[in-house]
């Protein structure tokens, strides 16, 4: 199967849309209006439950005023859990992993 830029990525890209929206002062309705899509579509993008095409990823970045590559990284001033736990002891790692599992998130550690 050949790649097409209009074909969605096989699985949701791990982007930090929610963090960038917050950093730039966007809510779902505002971003949806500027993208010309329904609010529920942006919600699904934000929750990573809807596939993004590469052109849509670029369009979202343009609206947010950032480089598309930045969507794959946290905004400045936002540290990842890995960075926060870098020097933590094993007990702290276990607490965070258990909490992450209870919240239904995939741990990145």
Buried (B, 14 or more C-beta within 10 A) or exposed (E): EEEEEEEBEEEBBEBBBBBBBEBBEBEBEBBBEBBEBEBEBBBBBBEBEBBBBBEBBBBBBEBBEBEBEBBEBBBEEEEEBEEEBEEEEEEEBEEBBEEBEEEEEEBEE
